[in-house]
Amino acid sequence: SACRLGKSYYIAGVRAVLQAPDPGAPSRGTITFDVNFSPFCSPAFRDHRSTSQTSSFVTSSLTAIFESPQVMDLTDLCVKPGELVWCLEVSVECVEYDGSGLDAVVL
């Protein structure tokens, strides 16, 4: 998948993996995010600290958004309660950065 917002451009992929559920939530699947802002997408990310801070912020924000029951019901990812659930692994790569990082990635 790809998204362009202004001059910013992102590509994303989703990998779906079947796995045993967390014992504390036997009917709930998971969704994880990995967002990468490489030094090639903008001069702003030539400093490793800036890249790390932005990636961490966007990743944690996406996790909070998508784990909200108003956005996504993770029990929909259950195949067999207590035995098998889907784990969605979302990888996002910033190709060109011109601000609005979280807005573009949520789209």
LUMBA-558898 format. One line per field, with one value per atom (N, C-alpha, C, CB): residue number from 1; residue in three letters; atom name; x, y, z. Coordinates in pm, 1 decimal. Atoms other than C-alpha are relative to their C-alpha. Glycine has a CB too. Layout:
residues N
num: c(NUM  ...)
residuo: c(Ala  ...)
atomo: c(CA  ...)
u: c(X  ...)
v: c(Y  ...)
w: c(Z  ...)
***
This chain:
residues 107
num: c(1  1  1  1  2  2  2  2  3  3  3  3  4  4  4  4  5  5  5  5  6  6  6  6  7  7  7  7  8  8  8  8  9  9  9  9  10  10  10  10  11  11  11  11  12  12  12  12  13  13  13  13  14  14  14  14  15  15  15  15  16  16  16  16  17  17  17  17  18  18  18  18  19  19  19  19  20  20  20  20  21  21  21  21  22  22  22  22  23  23  23  23  24  24  24  24  25  25  25  25  26  26  26  26  27  27  27  27  28  28  28  28  29  29  29  29  30  30  30  30  31  31  31  31  32  32  32  32  33  33  33  33  34  34  34  34  35  35  35  35  36  36  36  36  37  37  37  37  38  38  38  38  39  39  39  39  40  40  40  40  41  41  41  41  42  42  42  42  43  43  43  43  44  44  44  44  45  45  45  45  46  46  46  46  47  47  47  47  48  48  48  48  49  49  49  49  50  50  50  50  51  51  51  51  52  52  52  52  53  53  53  53  54  54  54  54  55  55  55  55  56  56  56  56  57  57  57  57  58  58  58  58  59  59  59  59  60  60  60  60  61  61  61  61  62  62  62  62  63  63  63  63  64  64  64  64  65  65  65  65  66  66  66  66  67  67  67  67  68  68  68  68  69  69  69  69  70  70  70  70  71  71  71  71  72  72  72  72  73  73  73  73  74  74  74  74  75  75  75  75  76  76  76  76  77  77  77  77  78  78  78  78  79  79  79  79  80  80  80  80  81  81  81  81  82  82  82  82  83  83  83  83  84  84  84  84  85  85  85  85  86  86  86  86  87  87  87  87  88  88  88  88  89  89  89  89  90  90  90  90  91  91  91  91  92  92  92  92  93  93  93  93  94  94  94  94  95  95  95  95  96  96  96  96  97  97  97  97  98  98  98  98  99  99  99  99  100  100  100  100  101  101  101  101  102  102  102  102  103  103  103  103  104  104  104  104  105  105  105  105  106  106  106  106  107  107  107  107)
residuo: c(Ser  Ser  Ser  Ser  Ala  Ala  Ala  Ala  Cys  Cys  Cys  Cys  Arg  Arg  Arg  Arg  Leu  Leu  Leu  Leu  Gly  Gly  Gly  Gly  Lys  Lys  Lys  Lys  Ser  Ser  Ser  Ser  Tyr  Tyr  Tyr  Tyr  Tyr  Tyr  Tyr  Tyr  Ile  Ile  Ile  Ile  Ala  Ala  Ala  Ala  Gly  Gly  Gly  Gly  Val  Val  Val  Val  Arg  Arg  Arg  Arg  Ala  Ala  Ala  Ala  Val  Val  Val  Val  Leu  Leu  Leu  Leu  Gln  Gln  Gln  Gln  Ala  Ala  Ala  Ala  Pro  Pro  Pro  Pro  Asp  Asp  Asp  Asp  Pro  Pro  Pro  Pro  Gly  Gly  Gly  Gly  Ala  Ala  Ala  Ala  Pro  Pro  Pro  Pro  Ser  Ser  Ser  Ser  Arg  Arg  Arg  Arg  Gly  Gly  Gly  Gly  Thr  Thr  Thr  Thr  Ile  Ile  Ile  Ile  Thr  Thr  Thr  Thr  Phe  Phe  Phe  Phe  Asp  Asp  Asp  Asp  Val  Val  Val  Val  Asn  Asn  Asn  Asn  Phe  Phe  Phe  Phe  Ser  Ser  Ser  Ser  Pro  Pro  Pro  Pro  Phe  Phe  Phe  Phe  Cys  Cys  Cys  Cys  Ser  Ser  Ser  Ser  Pro  Pro  Pro  Pro  Ala  Ala  Ala  Ala  Phe  Phe  Phe  Phe  Arg  Arg  Arg  Arg  Asp  Asp  Asp  Asp  His  His  His  His  Arg  Arg  Arg  Arg  Ser  Ser  Ser  Ser  Thr  Thr  Thr  Thr  Ser  Ser  Ser  Ser  Gln  Gln  Gln  Gln  Thr  Thr  Thr  Thr  Ser  Ser  Ser  Ser  Ser  Ser  Ser  Ser  Phe  Phe  Phe  Phe  Val  Val  Val  Val  Thr  Thr  Thr  Thr  Ser  Ser  Ser  Ser  Ser  Ser  Ser  Ser  Leu  Leu  Leu  Leu  Thr  Thr  Thr  Thr  Ala  Ala  Ala  Ala  Ile  Ile  Ile  Ile  Phe  Phe  Phe  Phe  Glu  Glu  Glu  Glu  Ser  Ser  Ser  Ser  Pro  Pro  Pro  Pro  Gln  Gln  Gln  Gln  Val  Val  Val  Val  Met  Met  Met  Met  Asp  Asp  Asp  Asp  Leu  Leu  Leu  Leu  Thr  Thr  Thr  Thr  Asp  Asp  Asp  Asp  Leu  Leu  Leu  Leu  Cys  Cys  Cys  Cys  Val  Val  Val  Val  Lys  Lys  Lys  Lys  Pro  Pro  Pro  Pro  Gly  Gly  Gly  Gly  Glu  Glu  Glu  Glu  Leu  Leu  Leu  Leu  Val  Val  Val  Val  Trp  Trp  Trp  Trp  Cys  Cys  Cys  Cys  Leu  Leu  Leu  Leu  Glu  Glu  Glu  Glu  Val  Val  Val  Val  Ser  Ser  Ser  Ser  Val  Val  Val  Val  Glu  Glu  Glu  Glu  Cys  Cys  Cys  Cys  Val  Val  Val  Val  Glu  Glu  Glu  Glu  Tyr  Tyr  Tyr  Tyr  Asp  Asp  Asp  Asp  Gly  Gly  Gly  Gly  Ser  Ser  Ser  Ser  Gly  Gly  Gly  Gly  Leu  Leu  Leu  Leu  Asp  Asp  Asp  Asp  Ala  Ala  Ala  Ala  Val  Val  Val  Val  Val  Val  Val  Val  Leu  Leu  Leu  Leu)
atomo: c(N  CA  C  CB  N  CA  C  CB  N  CA  C  CB  N  CA  C  CB  N  CA  C  CB  N  CA  C  CB  N  CA  C  CB  N  CA  C  CB  N  CA  C  CB  N  CA  C  CB  N  CA  C  CB  N  CA  C  CB  N  CA  C  CB  N  CA  C  CB  N  CA  C  CB  N  CA  C  CB  N  CA  C  CB  N  CA  C  CB  N  CA  C  CB  N  CA  C  CB  N  CA  C  CB  N  CA  C  CB  N  CA  C  CB  N  CA  C  CB  N  CA  C  CB  N  CA  C  CB  N  CA  C  CB  N  CA  C  CB  N  CA  C  CB  N  CA  C  CB  N  CA  C  CB  N  CA  C  CB  N  CA  C  CB  N  CA  C  CB  N  CA  C  CB  N  CA  C  CB  N  CA  C  CB  N  CA  C  CB  N  CA  C  CB  N  CA  C  CB  N  CA  C  CB  N  CA  C  CB  N  CA  C  CB  N  CA  C  CB  N  CA  C  CB  N  CA  C  CB  N  CA  C  CB  N  CA  C  CB  N  CA  C  CB  N  CA  C  CB  N  CA  C  CB  N  CA  C  CB  N  CA  C  CB  N  CA  C  CB  N  CA  C  CB  N  CA  C  CB  N  CA  C  CB  N  CA  C  CB  N  CA  C  CB  N  CA  C  CB  N  CA  C  CB  N  CA  C  CB  N  CA  C  CB  N  CA  C  CB  N  CA  C  CB  N  CA  C  CB  N  CA  C  CB  N  CA  C  CB  N  CA  C  CB  N  CA  C  CB  N  CA  C  CB  N  CA  C  CB  N  CA  C  CB  N  CA  C  CB  N  CA  C  CB  N  CA  C  CB  N  CA  C  CB  N  CA  C  CB  N  CA  C  CB  N  CA  C  CB  N  CA  C  CB  N  CA  C  CB  N  CA  C  CB  N  CA  C  CB  N  CA  C  CB  N  CA  C  CB  N  CA  C  CB  N  CA  C  CB  N  CA  C  CB  N  CA  C  CB  N  CA  C  CB  N  CA  C  CB  N  CA  C  CB  N  CA  C  CB  N  CA  C  CB  N  CA  C  CB  N  CA  C  CB  N  CA  C  CB  N  CA  C  CB  N  CA  C  CB  N  CA  C  CB  N  CA  C  CB  N  CA  C  CB  N  CA  C  CB  N  CA  C  CB  N  CA  C  CB  N  CA  C  CB)
u: c(83.5  0.0  88.9  -95.5  -76.2  116.7  -92.2  67.1  77.6  6.5  85.4  -49.3  -65.6  101.8  -88.2  22.7  69.9  5.1  88.3  -29.6  -86.5  139.0  123.0  39.5  -124.4  504.8  50.1  106.8  -39.4  525.4  -51.2  -53.9  36.0  519.2  41.3  66.5  -23.0  490.9  -44.0  -74.4  43.7  472.5  -17.3  102.4  28.8  331.3  -32.2  -116.0  33.8  295.4  -54.7  122.8  58.8  94.6  26.0  -153.4  -22.7  195.9  -95.2  151.5  93.7  -68.8  56.4  -142.4  -58.3  59.0  -97.1  137.5  80.2  -142.3  89.2  -68.0  -79.9  -22.5  -91.8  96.3  74.3  -128.1  -26.5  78.7  32.1  -303.3  73.4  -151.8  -51.0  -176.2  -94.3  9.7  87.4  -305.4  -94.7  84.2  85.3  -446.0  -111.8  82.7  102.7  -653.3  -17.3  39.6  5.4  -738.2  -83.8  -52.8  84.1  -983.4  39.8  -146.9  -41.4  -781.0  126.9  22.4  -117.6  -545.0  85.3  -40.1  -88.5  -266.7  29.6  130.7  -46.8  -149.5  124.3  -111.5  -124.7  206.0  42.0  111.9  -44.1  366.5  151.2  -70.5  -140.5  717.5  6.2  90.1  -3.6  759.9  144.0  -93.4  -139.4  1091.5  11.8  72.7  -32.9  1211.9  149.6  -40.4  -142.5  1541.5  61.0  20.2  -66.5  1800.6  -19.9  148.1  17.6  1722.2  -132.8  10.0  131.7  1362.2  -2.0  -106.6  -4.7  1459.7  130.1  -121.6  -117.8  1761.8  -27.6  47.6  36.5  1571.1  34.4  -148.3  -26.1  1647.9  143.6  -94.2  -141.2  2022.4  57.5  81.3  -39.3  2055.8  -77.2  -27.9  63.5  1986.6  -100.0  106.3  90.2  1824.2  -135.7  63.1  123.9  1566.5  -81.2  30.1  66.5  1487.2  -63.7  99.1  48.2  1449.6  -119.8  112.8  109.9  1227.4  -127.1  39.6  117.2  996.3  -59.9  37.3  48.7  972.1  -72.1  115.7  61.8  895.8  -134.5  93.3  125.2  630.6  -109.2  22.2  100.9  452.1  -43.0  54.4  32.1  472.8  -90.3  127.9  82.0  335.2  -137.7  71.7  129.3  61.9  -89.3  21.1  77.6  -47.5  -51.6  84.7  40.8  -55.0  -117.8  117.6  108.7  -272.5  -128.8  41.3  117.1  -506.6  -67.9  40.4  59.6  -556.0  -37.5  94.0  42.1  -583.6  -123.2  114.6  121.5  -873.0  -121.3  -12.0  116.6  -1200.6  -92.1  -78.8  81.7  -1365.7  54.3  -6.1  -62.0  -1123.9  4.5  140.9  -14.7  -1058.1  -27.8  141.6  29.2  -1200.7  93.4  -151.2  -100.5  -905.8  -54.5  113.7  61.3  -1141.9  -44.2  -120.6  30.4  -1227.9  114.9  -29.9  -117.0  -877.9  12.1  126.1  -1.3  -964.3  -49.6  -87.5  40.9  -978.9  -66.5  121.1  53.7  -1031.3  43.3  48.8  -34.0  -1049.2  92.8  -126.1  -95.4  -755.9  100.5  -72.0  -90.7  -583.4  68.8  -75.4  -55.8  -534.2  -58.7  -24.1  41.0  -545.5  92.7  3.6  -82.7  -416.7  84.5  -87.8  -88.0  -120.6  29.3  134.0  -26.5  -105.7  126.0  -121.7  -125.9  244.2  6.1  123.4  5.1  235.7  136.2  -113.2  -128.0  560.8  -22.7  106.8  17.0  571.5  137.3  -94.9  -126.8  861.6  -28.6  80.8  12.7  884.5  97.6  26.7  -82.8  1013.3  37.8  -73.6  -22.8  976.1  -74.0  -47.6  60.9  908.8  -10.9  80.8  22.9  753.1  -98.8  -52.9  89.3  578.5  -121.6  -43.3  125.3  243.6  24.1  -89.4  -35.1  406.9  -110.6  121.0  105.2  133.7  -125.8  -32.8  120.2  -148.9  8.7  -20.4  -15.9  -12.8  1.9  127.5  -11.1  66.5  -134.7  102.6  132.4  -282.8  -86.6  -68.7  78.5  -431.4  39.0  19.8)
v: c(-117.2  0.0  124.7  -0.8  -124.8  356.0  117.1  18.7  -119.4  697.0  123.2  -3.7  -129.2  1044.2  105.4  30.4  -109.8  1341.3  122.7  -30.6  -112.0  1665.0  -55.3  84.0  51.1  1594.6  -124.3  108.4  119.9  1311.3  -124.3  4.9  124.4  956.1  -118.0  -9.2  115.7  630.8  -126.7  15.2  131.0  264.2  -88.8  -62.4  86.7  -3.8  -140.4  56.1  139.4  -377.3  -60.3  -79.7  68.4  -604.0  -149.0  29.3  144.4  -954.0  -56.5  -34.7  63.6  -1175.8  -136.0  -15.2  122.5  -1455.8  -62.0  28.0  71.4  -1718.1  -39.8  -124.7  33.6  -1769.3  -31.8  116.0  24.3  -1879.6  134.6  -96.0  -129.5  -1599.0  17.9  12.0  -32.0  -1426.3  -66.4  157.1  66.6  -1632.3  95.6  -72.7  -97.9  -1313.4  53.3  113.8  -44.9  -1241.3  -109.1  137.9  117.0  -1579.1  16.7  -114.9  -22.2  -1432.4  126.3  8.1  -128.9  -1130.7  -15.1  103.3  -1.8  -1100.9  121.4  -0.3  -113.9  -845.0  72.9  -45.9  -79.6  -569.1  74.6  99.5  -67.6  -438.9  89.5  -102.8  -96.3  -150.5  18.3  135.4  -35.9  -79.1  112.3  -124.8  -116.5  270.3  47.5  114.7  -36.0  368.9  130.4  -113.8  -125.7  717.2  -3.4  128.1  13.0  661.3  137.2  -94.0  -127.1  936.3  44.3  -11.4  -33.5  922.0  69.6  -125.0  -58.7  1042.1  150.3  -68.4  -142.6  1384.5  33.0  41.6  -43.0  1578.3  7.8  135.9  -8.0  1609.7  -128.1  29.6  128.6  1241.2  -47.7  -104.1  38.1  1246.6  -25.9  110.0  20.9  1259.9  -121.3  128.5  124.0  914.4  26.2  -98.2  -28.9  1063.8  49.5  105.4  -51.9  1253.4  -111.6  109.8  112.8  941.5  -90.7  -79.2  89.8  728.1  59.3  -31.1  -64.8  980.6  3.7  141.9  -7.4  1025.7  -138.1  63.3  136.8  651.5  -50.0  -94.0  43.9  581.5  67.8  28.7  -73.9  854.1  -52.2  149.3  43.6  743.1  -143.6  11.2  138.9  373.5  -10.6  -79.7  7.6  425.9  63.4  69.0  -62.6  657.7  -94.4  130.8  95.9  401.1  -114.8  -55.1  108.4  128.8  43.9  -44.8  -51.3  341.9  18.9  133.5  -23.7  435.1  -131.0  75.7  123.4  85.5  -100.7  -64.3  87.4  -87.6  55.3  -18.9  -58.5  142.4  -78.3  151.6  76.7  -55.1  77.7  -46.4  -79.2  234.6  -6.8  146.0  5.8  182.0  -142.8  58.3  138.1  -191.1  -94.6  -24.4  101.1  -482.5  -118.0  -44.8  103.7  -718.1  -140.9  23.1  133.0  -1004.4  -49.5  3.0  40.8  -1003.4  -79.7  123.1  72.0  -1148.7  -139.9  79.2  131.9  -1459.8  -106.0  0.1  112.3  -1786.4  -105.9  -59.6  96.9  -2025.7  43.4  -146.0  -52.3  -1885.7  -92.2  23.9  74.5  -1993.2  -80.4  -89.8  82.3  -2162.5  74.5  -115.2  -59.4  -1944.6  138.0  -91.2  -136.2  -1573.3  51.2  95.0  -66.7  -1351.2  107.8  61.3  -110.6  -1122.0  76.1  -50.8  -84.3  -836.3  81.8  93.6  -73.1  -694.8  102.0  -96.7  -107.9  -357.8  69.2  102.0  -68.2  -219.1  120.1  -96.5  -123.3  139.7  61.6  100.4  -62.9  303.4  137.4  -89.0  -134.1  676.4  12.8  110.1  -17.4  737.9  146.8  -51.2  -144.5  1118.4  61.5  63.1  -60.1  1325.9  150.6  -33.8  -143.6  1670.8  38.6  43.2  -26.8  1671.0  -91.2  144.8  76.8  1519.5  -149.6  31.2  141.2  1186.0  -87.9  -17.5  82.9  1050.5  2.0  47.7  -10.4  1177.4  -92.9  145.0  81.0  1006.1  -148.2  38.4  141.0  679.0  -56.3  -18.6  47.3  652.1  -26.8  103.4  21.3  684.3  -130.9  116.0)
w: c(0.0  0.0  0.0  121.4  5.1  -59.3  31.1  -138.7  -32.7  61.2  -25.2  147.4  21.3  -56.9  65.2  -154.1  -65.5  158.6  -17.4  153.1  35.5  16.8  -69.5  125.5  57.1  -60.9  73.9  2.9  -74.4  194.0  -71.5  145.1  66.7  59.5  87.3  -139.9  -85.7  257.1  -71.3  133.8  46.3  168.4  123.0  -102.2  -114.1  397.0  -46.9  83.0  24.8  412.8  127.7  -50.7  -115.2  640.7  -14.8  12.0  -5.0  737.3  105.5  33.4  -93.0  899.8  40.3  -64.1  -53.4  1124.6  99.6  66.8  -98.6  1309.8  116.7  -62.8  -117.7  1666.2  117.9  35.9  -123.9  2012.8  66.1  96.6  -62.9  2201.9  133.0  22.6  -132.8  2512.5  100.9  23.0  -97.5  2809.6  72.8  101.4  -66.5  2963.7  -87.7  48.0  95.7  2650.3  -105.6  -67.1  89.2  2492.0  -126.8  75.6  118.5  2238.2  -74.3  40.0  56.6  2131.4  -83.1  111.8  85.6  1837.1  31.7  -148.1  -23.5  1812.8  -130.2  65.9  112.7  1586.2  47.4  -52.3  -34.3  1589.8  -116.2  33.8  101.1  1405.7  5.5  19.7  12.5  1281.8  -103.8  -41.5  88.6  1134.5  -10.2  51.9  22.2  980.3  -80.2  -72.8  68.9  886.8  -28.0  86.2  31.8  707.9  -28.6  -121.1  30.1  658.3  -145.0  29.5  141.3  285.1  -28.3  -83.7  27.2  322.5  26.4  84.9  -31.1  461.6  72.0  85.8  -76.1  583.8  150.8  -50.5  -141.6  913.7  74.8  14.3  -64.8  981.6  -17.7  -53.9  8.6  926.8  139.6  -71.8  -139.2  1306.6  53.0  87.6  -47.6  1455.5  112.1  48.5  -112.1  1768.0  -51.6  94.7  56.9  1562.1  -65.0  -102.3  64.9  1358.4  103.5  -86.2  -104.5  1669.8  74.8  98.4  -71.6  1849.2  -84.2  40.5  87.8  1550.9  -22.0  -134.9  19.0  1483.9  124.1  -34.5  -125.9  1850.1  23.0  117.9  -18.3  1865.5  -92.4  -24.6  96.8  1548.4  29.8  -144.6  -31.3  1641.8  122.6  22.6  -121.0  1992.8  -21.9  117.1  31.1  1860.6  -80.1  -78.0  79.0  1601.2  86.0  -114.4  -89.0  1864.8  86.1  88.9  -84.3  2093.5  -81.0  65.3  85.3  1806.9  -36.7  -127.3  51.3  1668.1  107.6  -95.4  -109.3  2005.4  72.2  99.4  -56.6  2094.0  -50.9  -37.2  45.4  2086.3  -93.6  118.9  92.6  1901.4  -142.8  46.5  132.0  1611.3  -52.9  5.0  43.9  1598.5  116.7  -57.5  -101.5  1794.1  -24.1  -4.4  18.4  1836.8  20.1  94.1  -9.2  1920.3  -138.2  96.5  137.8  1548.2  -61.6  -86.4  50.3  1497.5  59.9  29.5  -63.9  1699.4  -98.3  128.2  83.7  1503.8  86.8  -76.1  -95.0  1795.9  139.0  -32.1  -132.1  2150.4  79.4  78.6  -80.0  2364.1  -79.3  89.6  80.4  2071.1  -114.2  -56.2  120.8  1764.4  -28.0  -118.6  35.1  1680.4  -110.4  125.5  100.1  1403.3  67.4  -112.5  -38.4  1467.0  -128.4  71.2  116.8  1216.6  26.4  -31.3  -12.2  1168.5  -112.8  -4.2  98.3  993.8  -4.8  34.5  20.4  850.3  -90.7  -61.1  76.8  726.0  -22.9  73.5  36.0  544.5  -60.0  -100.0  56.7  482.9  -116.4  108.1  119.1  131.0  -16.3  -125.8  3.3  130.1  117.8  -136.1  -118.0  440.8  -16.8  125.7  4.7  438.0  110.3  -139.8  -110.8  775.5  -3.6  -1.5  -9.4  876.1  6.6  -118.5  -6.2  958.2  53.9  83.3  -58.5  1182.6  -86.4  141.9  83.7  960.4  -120.8  -46.6  120.3  650.3  32.9  -73.2  -36.1  827.4  42.9  111.7  -40.3  979.2  -123.6  93.0  122.5  630.1  -64.7  -99.3)
***
